[in-house]
Amino acid sequence: MKTARFGVGAVALVSVVSLTLAGCASSDNGGESGDINKVITTNGSEPLGPLITTGTTEVGGGKILTSIYAGLVTYAADGSIQNDVADSIESEDGQNWTVTLKDGWTFTNGEAVTSQSFIDAWTYGATYSNAQASSYFFDNIEGFNYEEDAELTGLTAVDDLTFEVALTSPEADWPLRLGYTAFMPLPTVAFEDMEAYGENPIGNGPYMMDGEDAWQHDVQIDLVTNPDYDGVRTPANGGVTFKFYTSQDAAYADVLGGNLDILDAVPDSAFSIFEDEFGDRAINQPAAIFQGFNIPFYLEHFSGEEGELRRAAISMSIDRDEITDVIFQGTRTPATDFTSPVVDGYSSSLEGADVLAYNPEEAQKLWAEADAIAPYGDTVFDIAYNADGGHQAWAEAVANSIKNTLGIEAIGKSYPDFKSSLEDRVAGTLTGGTRAGWQADYPSLYNFLAPLYQTGAGSNFEGYTNPEFDSILKEGAAAESVDEATALYQQAQEVLLKDLPSIPLWYSNATGVSADTVENVEFGWDSVPLYFQVTKG
């Protein structure tokens, strides 16, 4: 029996697969739970809803969930996977998997973590009537249904520590997904009232909620270490407090003043100085983050042949090189696809990628062709962005580039915070484009494509649908080798380059800083700090 080896964004799947992931030894320098002198502070954002593993898809809530839960596997700094709750994940054909759990794991209420803890959680997430944003993560398990409640017949408990998963077809990177929050286990109490449970969730991870009042809405969430956690992320501190800021500049000032330990997103106003101000406490490294803006197809002038012409014209009217140089000071790289350069399979030479190059003459020509179909007139084109995320400068620069190239009125449209900016996206009431970044859930091309552009996907807020794209994506997910899957995912992106449901802009670096109050600060492949290894005091 051969072994499948999993690395950053790549999975080698052969005809006979046996995956027994190596976990690293637990740290012996664990923090003292509840010791306020050892609790680290970092920036965050108010979660968009209750903290439910299968319902939370935004970064603010995701950082908290991955801190209080432990899944079958976890991700190292480079994106490689290590066993956490799983003892082994094995398959002979890549389609039928046997998962064996380590004995002795418990939730923080004392309940044992068993096979049923995973099966019940995944079933809840997949059930149609529960309307979970991450439900599509389970659509490859036998029994899943997008139209009505149905039993996940592909999940079978063998015993308390063993369960089997039957997929609808072989999948090259299925185990790589299992560190994402949607695949975390849940205790039985969660299913009594999931919404209420999400206000004070009970996990099995390195941290836990600091009492019933741990979540002060719109202010912060307080986590302390879980003394019973015995996985690969044993904390070296006493807890983590996520402070919710309405501006990155305020958070940056707090780090400078020693009132915040870690900031994982430097404001654009500090790009030219943060490395000088913080020295070796500054982080500027590639990360699995894609930035673009979406244009809904329900907008007048942006569907059909006219819409295809206008989308391409807008894309070609943006001088990405100048904007990344002037505004981002070397912390961004102009996009050539819809993924990220740190993920295996990224390409800078996809067919149709020339639509992402600055070409004002061609942009004007295409806009004129669209006007011949239906005049754009004095319609204002706006780009919605959340002001608390440091997006104003680039949104206005992109709008100005469009305005200067096409001769139309283009502006940035500010929302006070991410939550309010998402409301119009969800409601389908945008008046123009909208900022649409993506921070990968797990290191794979598929994760940059399926959640955002697959028909009905949880983060496909603008409702893009193309049967050709869906078909190619599904074929890639069922590929029996990484090379075959990669080729198909690249082909799927070529469909996106024609339709342009999103206008790719650039890839973000992980930019962050830390105060001299903490040590051992390291950022992972996904730009999130490895909180558990930070020391304080």
SEDO-511557 format. One record per residue (C-alpha): z, x, y. Coordinates in steps of 0.001 Angstrom, whole numbers, padded with zeros to 6 digits. Each point is the difference from the previous one (the first is absolute). Example, Ala and Ser with C-alpha at 12.3 -4.5 7.8 and 13.67 -1.06 7.14 Angstrom:
! residues 2
SITE z x y
SITE 007800 012300 -004500
SITE -000660 001370 003440
! end
This chain:
! residues 537
SITE z x y
SITE 000000 000000 000000
SITE -001037 001492 003343
SITE 001945 -000174 003226
SITE -001227 -001527 003248
SITE 000902 002186 002940
SITE 000654 -001628 003336
SITE -000325 001843 003294
SITE -000535 -000867 003641
SITE -002331 -002988 -000002
SITE -001488 000850 -003359
SITE 000547 -001159 -003528
SITE -001692 001561 -002995
SITE -000416 -002707 -002602
SITE -001473 000834 -003383
SITE -000692 -002279 -002916
SITE 003473 000511 -001410
SITE 002762 000187 002574
SITE 003644 000932 -000253
SITE 001896 000181 003258
SITE 003489 001459 -000080
SITE 000721 000916 003590
SITE 002285 002897 000715
SITE 002958 -000744 002231
SITE 001766 002689 001935
SITE 003707 000647 -000296
SITE 002316 -002033 002174
SITE 001573 001738 002968
SITE 003670 000846 -000277
SITE 000685 -000142 003730
SITE 000156 -003759 000417
SITE 001349 -001437 003228
SITE 003165 -002009 000377
SITE -000788 -003695 000128
SITE 001120 -001494 003284
SITE 000877 003318 001679
SITE -001202 -000683 003557
SITE -000080 003720 000744
SITE -002693 000465 -002626
SITE -002121 -003083 000743
SITE -003393 000997 001399
SITE -001770 -002076 002635
SITE -003739 -000570 000235
SITE -002458 -002277 001753
SITE -001220 -003224 -001550
SITE -001353 -003426 000889
SITE 001297 -003499 -000619
SITE -001352 -001179 -003387
SITE -002386 -002917 000292
SITE 001990 -002143 -002409
SITE 002654 000114 -002709
SITE 000111 003270 -001945
SITE -001735 -001182 -003154
SITE -001683 002645 -002133
SITE -003201 -001964 -000589
SITE -000105 -001596 003452
SITE 000353 003024 002258
SITE -003194 001904 000759
SITE 000717 001564 003408
SITE 001387 003491 000562
SITE 003264 -000996 001695
SITE 001209 -002072 -002917
SITE -001589 002285 -002560
SITE 002040 003039 001050
SITE 003190 -001998 -000519
SITE -001026 -001446 -003362
SITE -000950 003384 -001457
SITE 003433 001239 001052
SITE 001992 -002738 -001728
SITE -002119 -000370 -003141
SITE -001031 002302 -002817
SITE -003129 -000803 -001965
SITE -001443 001260 -003236
SITE -001316 003053 001826
SITE 000428 001571 003414
SITE -002204 002263 002105
SITE 000700 003641 000767
SITE -000866 001479 003399
SITE -003544 000844 -001144
SITE -000649 -003473 -001435
SITE 000463 000966 -003631
SITE 002032 -002444 -002060
SITE 003291 000527 -001771
SITE 001889 -002296 -002321
SITE 002918 -001802 001590
SITE 001101 -003055 -002009
SITE -002722 000572 -002598
SITE 000585 002318 -002911
SITE -003646 -000207 -001036
SITE -003189 -001938 000778
SITE -002445 000267 -002891
SITE -003376 -001369 -001038
SITE -002587 000761 -002656
SITE -002847 -001749 001808
SITE 000889 -000236 003688
SITE 000201 -003785 -000287
SITE 003096 -000695 -002071
SITE 003076 001822 001262
SITE 003504 000425 -001373
SITE 002728 000644 002554
SITE 003340 001385 -001135
SITE 002937 -000007 002423
SITE 002853 002457 000256
SITE 003332 -001460 -001084
SITE 002910 -000453 002399
SITE -001788 -001142 003167
SITE 001737 -002769 001962
SITE -000481 -001945 003205
SITE 002679 000450 002633
SITE 001627 -003288 -001093
SITE 000600 001509 -003441
SITE -002780 -001864 -001825
SITE -001960 002119 -002476
SITE -003613 000861 000781
SITE -001982 -001160 -003028
SITE -003553 -000741 -001035
SITE 000544 -003571 001152
SITE 000946 001252 003482
SITE -003534 001320 000362
SITE -001748 -002870 -001765
SITE 001767 -002658 002088
SITE -000686 001856 003258
SITE -003683 000524 -000769
SITE -000372 -003593 -001162
SITE 001529 -001279 003228
SITE -002348 002173 002028
SITE -003045 -001155 -001937
SITE 000761 -003744 -000018
SITE -002453 -001833 002233
SITE 002467 -002467 001524
SITE 002314 002817 001117
SITE -002746 001184 002380
SITE 001018 003645 -000097
SITE -002052 002409 002111
SITE -000104 002557 -002827
SITE -001009 -002445 -002725
SITE -003406 001662 -000433
SITE 001735 003101 -001368
SITE 000486 -001985 -003211
SITE -003487 -001461 -000311
SITE -000912 002511 -002705
SITE 002754 -001256 -002326
SITE -001069 -002570 -002581
SITE 000792 -003558 001062
SITE -000159 000546 003764
SITE -001576 -002866 001926
SITE -001066 -000126 003655
SITE -000250 -003802 000093
SITE 003055 -001416 -001734
SITE 003314 000942 -001555
SITE -000474 001704 -003323
SITE 001993 002088 -002436
SITE -000555 003753 -000015
SITE -000718 000102 -003703
SITE -000586 003743 000252
SITE 003714 000703 000435
SITE 002149 000084 -003128
SITE 003582 001177 -000390
SITE 000469 001912 -003250
SITE 003698 000617 000653
SITE 002283 000674 002960
SITE -001507 003423 000585
SITE -003600 -000525 -001093
SITE -002795 -002243 001207
SITE -003740 -000158 -000493
SITE -002719 -000587 002560
SITE -003461 -001240 -000960
SITE -002619 000475 002709
SITE -003260 -001933 000135
SITE -001913 003280 -000323
SITE 000750 003744 -000084
SITE 001113 001356 003368
SITE -000152 003650 000922
SITE 002830 000032 002507
SITE 002316 -002833 -001057
SITE 003131 002168 -000515
SITE -000573 001617 003386
SITE 000674 -003347 001695
SITE 003407 -000548 -001512
SITE 002005 001735 002732
SITE -001095 -002628 002527
SITE 002624 -002541 001069
SITE -001826 -002959 -001584
SITE 000835 001439 -003430
SITE 003759 000361 000581
SITE 002486 -001905 -002221
SITE 002129 -002873 001270
SITE 003460 -001239 -001069
SITE 000375 -003571 -001264
SITE 001771 -001133 003185
SITE -003227 000542 001949
SITE -001668 -002976 -001664
SITE 002733 -002446 001063
SITE -001189 000109 003638
SITE -002563 002719 000679
SITE -000104 -000511 003773
SITE 003778 000296 000312
SITE 000046 002925 -002395
SITE -002527 001794 002210
SITE 002517 000056 002857
SITE 002403 002123 -002060
SITE -001879 001363 -003013
SITE 001677 001619 -002986
SITE -001829 003043 -001279
SITE 000348 002828 -002465
SITE -001187 002867 002172
SITE 001567 002959 001778
SITE 001276 -002190 002852
SITE 001452 -003471 000357
SITE 000647 -002454 002814
SITE 003237 000767 001869
SITE 001560 -003427 -000464
SITE -001140 -003508 000873
SITE -000520 000879 003679
SITE -002075 003105 -000704
SITE -003096 -001580 001524
SITE 000479 -000575 003719
SITE -003278 -001709 000804
SITE -002106 001720 002651
SITE 002627 002760 000242
SITE 000402 001991 -003227
SITE 000649 000024 -003736
SITE 002844 002062 -001453
SITE -000258 001503 -003465
SITE 002606 002065 -001854
SITE -000386 002023 -003153
SITE 000164 -001693 -003381
SITE 002669 001890 -001961
SITE -001437 -001209 -003333
SITE -003552 001191 000591
SITE -000983 002699 -002504
SITE -003709 000457 000609
SITE -002137 002761 001469
SITE 000792 -000865 003639
SITE 003774 000584 000086
SITE 000976 -000057 003699
SITE 001348 003094 001700
SITE 001420 -002116 002838
SITE 002193 -003048 000500
SITE -002650 -002571 000837
SITE -002871 -000921 002294
SITE 000030 -002175 003107
SITE -003423 -001295 001080
SITE 000062 -000677 003740
SITE -002618 -002404 001315
SITE -001692 001215 003176
SITE -002323 -001900 002302
SITE -001673 003249 001089
SITE -000565 003367 -001618
SITE 000728 001710 003306
SITE 003551 -001345 -000093
SITE 000433 001242 -003559
SITE -001386 003416 000942
SITE 002453 000238 002892
SITE 002842 -000837 -002388
SITE -000947 002844 -002324
SITE -000148 002378 002949
SITE 003452 -001182 001041
SITE 001466 000267 -003488
SITE 000434 -003780 -000311
SITE -002554 -000341 -002816
SITE -000339 002407 -002910
SITE -003598 -000562 -001125
SITE -003102 -001506 001603
SITE -003010 -000503 -002274
SITE -002560 -000874 002696
SITE -000321 002086 003166
SITE -001210 -002001 003046
SITE -003369 000966 001432
SITE 001712 000973 003257
SITE 001624 002908 -001862
SITE -002934 001237 -002098
SITE -000605 002986 002263
SITE 003642 001085 000108
SITE 001882 -001103 -003138
SITE -000724 003151 -002003
SITE 001178 002172 002883
SITE 003084 -002128 000618
SITE 001106 -000160 -003631
SITE -001438 003176 -001510
SITE 000548 000087 -003769
SITE 001567 -003472 000248
SITE -003414 -001464 000763
SITE -002324 -001353 -002715
SITE -003786 -000187 000372
SITE -001649 -000296 -003405
SITE -002742 -002093 -001671
SITE 001128 -003322 -001422
SITE -001470 -002970 -001836
SITE -000463 -002101 003129
SITE -003192 -001723 001111
SITE -000428 -001486 003469
SITE -002660 -002411 001158
SITE -000415 -003419 001558
SITE -001221 -003208 -001598
SITE -002359 -002553 001476
SITE 000428 -003487 -001511
SITE -003135 -001669 -001264
SITE 001150 -003311 001497
SITE -000625 001331 003522
SITE -003135 -001209 001730
SITE -002722 002678 -000052
SITE 001545 001938 -002908
SITE -001397 -001610 -003135
SITE -003392 -000006 -001673
SITE -002832 002253 001139
SITE 001209 -000036 003600
SITE 003493 001030 -001064
SITE -001283 002838 -002177
SITE -001921 001422 002950
SITE 002912 -000346 002413
SITE 002530 001589 -002393
SITE -002244 003026 -000501
SITE -000639 000236 003753
SITE 003716 -000084 000798
SITE 000737 002655 -002629
SITE -002712 002308 001349
SITE 001222 -000469 003566
SITE 003382 001638 -000713
SITE 000342 003716 000706
SITE 002551 000767 -002712
SITE -000149 003766 000521
SITE 000887 -000228 003674
SITE 002776 -002547 -000522
SITE 001659 001971 -002798
SITE -000201 003207 002043
SITE 001166 -001377 003354
SITE 002543 -002635 -001018
SITE 001219 001164 -003388
SITE -000014 003751 000633
SITE -001030 000959 -003524
SITE 002213 -002506 -001831
SITE -002943 -002164 -001141
SITE -003331 000642 -001759
SITE -003077 -002220 000606
SITE -000627 -002279 -002981
SITE -002981 000342 -002312
SITE 001108 -002643 -002518
SITE 002680 -002669 -000566
SITE 002560 002150 -001848
SITE 001684 003341 000766
SITE -000840 003696 -000442
SITE 003253 000606 -001889
SITE -001033 -002338 -002834
SITE -002263 001253 -002777
SITE -003434 -001610 000247
SITE -000172 -000035 003788
SITE -003536 000555 001260
SITE -001559 001081 003281
SITE -003554 -000762 -001133
SITE -000187 -003632 -001061
SITE -003294 -001785 000459
SITE 000173 -001889 003285
SITE 002787 002143 001446
SITE -002211 000866 002973
SITE 001163 -003319 001459
SITE 003302 001759 000700
SITE -001612 002692 002160
SITE -000148 -000302 003790
SITE -003574 -001005 000812
SITE -000178 -001849 003336
SITE -003788 -000371 -000006
SITE -000070 -001630 -003427
SITE 003021 -002121 000901
SITE -001777 -001384 003065
SITE -003152 -000671 -002039
SITE 001926 -001953 -002663
SITE 001931 -001958 002646
SITE -003266 -001009 001646
SITE -001361 -001169 -003361
SITE 003126 -002116 -000454
SITE -000425 -001435 003514
SITE -003512 -001060 -000947
SITE 001566 -002171 -002712
SITE 002764 -001408 002218
SITE 000926 001388 003456
SITE 003549 001399 000187
SITE 000190 -000839 003702
SITE 003276 000662 001808
SITE 002192 -000358 -003118
SITE 002918 002446 000123
SITE 000572 002143 -003089
SITE 003681 000803 -000490
SITE 001889 002148 -002490
SITE 003478 -001279 -000895
SITE 002749 002567 -000538
SITE 003790 000074 -000214
SITE 001550 001770 002980
SITE 003005 001224 -001976
SITE -002190 002212 -002206
SITE -001458 002404 002564
SITE -003487 -001534 -000117
SITE -000706 -000794 003644
SITE -001711 003260 000937
SITE -002499 000058 -002844
SITE -000693 -003749 000120
SITE -000880 000255 003675
SITE -002048 003168 -000598
SITE -001983 -001689 -002796
SITE -000527 -003072 002182
SITE -001233 002210 002861
SITE -002388 001818 -002328
SITE -001448 -003338 -001130
SITE -000167 -001247 003587
SITE -001730 003111 001318
SITE -002520 000097 -002839
SITE -000905 -003666 -000345
SITE 000567 -001209 003549
SITE 002331 -002813 -001055
SITE 003564 -000783 001032
SITE 002326 001521 -002639
SITE 003789 000243 000286
SITE 003136 000690 -001986
SITE 002164 -003059 -000664
SITE 003698 000809 -000246
SITE 002577 -001747 -002196
SITE 003677 000955 000397
SITE 000556 000921 -003642
SITE -001666 000178 -003403
SITE 001437 -003299 -001177
SITE -001477 -001948 002920
SITE -003346 001796 -000297
SITE -000229 -001049 -003633
SITE 000632 -003673 000735
SITE -003457 -000573 001513
SITE -001607 001926 -002868
SITE 001719 -002150 -002607
SITE -000761 -003193 001943
SITE -003663 000966 000461
SITE 000190 -000369 003777
SITE -001030 003448 001209
SITE -002232 000093 003064
SITE -001526 003367 -000873
SITE 000658 003049 -002148
SITE 003404 001108 -001239
SITE 001628 003310 -000860
SITE 000068 000352 -003777
SITE 001560 003123 -001425
SITE 000905 000621 -003628
SITE 002638 002281 -001449
SITE -000627 000372 -003723
SITE 002361 -001574 -002518
SITE -001013 002482 -002668
SITE -002460 002929 000058
SITE -003283 -001547 -001117
SITE -003327 -001014 001579
SITE 000477 -003455 -001496
SITE 003132 -000554 002076
SITE -001937 000485 003234
SITE -002582 -002583 -001040
SITE 001409 -002848 -002098
SITE 002965 -001049 002205
SITE -002122 -000106 003154
SITE -003478 -001193 -000958
SITE 000125 -001707 -003390
SITE -000462 -003757 000274
SITE 003397 -001656 000334
SITE 001991 003257 000100
SITE 003407 -000116 001667
SITE -000880 002250 002936
SITE -003545 -001336 000462
SITE 001173 -001950 003048
SITE -003468 -000436 001513
SITE -001304 -001657 -003170
SITE -002854 002399 -000831
SITE -001860 -000896 -003175
SITE -003026 001504 -001717
SITE -000664 -000661 -003708
SITE -001894 003280 -000320
SITE 002957 001995 001301
SITE 002430 -001919 -002242
SITE -002179 000593 -003054
SITE -000345 003744 000569
SITE 003712 000330 000693
SITE 000861 -001826 -003222
SITE -002391 002204 -001956
SITE 001620 003094 001482
SITE 003485 -001206 -000896
SITE -001102 -000429 -003618
SITE -001692 003410 -000231
SITE 001047 002218 -002875
SITE -000047 003255 001979
SITE 001012 001066 003467
SITE -003452 001335 000813
SITE -001616 -003311 -000910
SITE 002580 -001957 001993
SITE -000408 002274 003021
SITE -003770 -000431 000043
SITE 000391 -003779 -000052
SITE 002634 -000015 002742
SITE -002345 002060 002143
SITE -002795 -002481 -000730
SITE 002310 -002845 001031
SITE 000635 001769 003300
SITE -003725 000140 000644
SITE 000049 -003809 -000047
SITE 002799 000115 002574
SITE -001986 002394 002179
SITE -002718 -002648 000236
SITE 002310 -002976 000560
SITE 002597 001839 002126
SITE 002854 -002493 -000370
SITE 002003 002897 001405
SITE -001248 002658 002410
SITE 001398 003305 -001346
SITE 001354 002175 002797
SITE 002001 002956 -001314
SITE 002521 001289 -002517
SITE 003522 000590 001239
SITE 002086 003050 -000588
SITE 003658 -000440 -000749
SITE 001582 000934 003321
SITE 003748 000044 000219
SITE 003006 001805 001369
SITE 003642 000412 -000928
SITE 003099 000862 001982
SITE 002166 003017 -000731
SITE 002537 -002407 -001475
SITE -001826 000003 -003355
SITE -001585 002457 -002403
SITE -002438 -000107 -002938
SITE -002367 -002471 001657
SITE -003271 -000317 -001913
SITE -002763 -002583 000368
SITE -001794 -001334 -003067
SITE -003684 -000558 -000732
SITE 000230 -003463 001606
SITE 001581 001316 003244
SITE 003437 -001459 -000847
SITE 002924 002456 000117
SITE 001735 000717 -003290
SITE 003270 -001464 001238
SITE 001976 000755 -003130
SITE -000218 003775 000397
SITE 000989 000137 003690
SITE 003421 001535 000622
SITE 002300 -000656 002939
SITE 003289 001513 001037
! end
